[in-house]
Amino acid sequence: MRHCRRVPKLGKPADQRKALLRSLTTELLRHGSITTTKARAKAVRAEAERIITLAKEGSLAARRQALGYLYDKQLVHALFEQVGTRYGDRNGGYTRILRTIKRRGDNAEMAIIELT
């Protein structure tokens, strides 16, 4: 049963939500840390951890899945080269969410999501 296993909608249609999560995940993996709203950070966490797990696996099928999701081909190559040494002994929890001050314009809860 899927009780309480809803997808966070983020107030967007499915295609816009998918594009938003793809771009936020790409930028998180490129820069190591991004500032966004708390709800978006929680949604990006699952996607980023899934991509890092694919990179730890390191197979050709995993690389193709990552290439199909991320927007940057060079980023995928670098990720698959470096992730084994960085996260080799870790079984999950590759990201950290830190809450920051609320946004001035609309009082939205902001957060910094970063790679550990």
Secondary structure, DSSP 4 states (H G I P E B T S, - for coil): --TT-PPP-TTS-HHHHHHHHHHHHHHHHHHSEEEEEHHHHHHHHHHHHHHHHHHHH--HHHHHHHHHH-S-HHHHHHHHHHHHHHHTT--S--EEEEE-PPPTTT---EEEEEE-
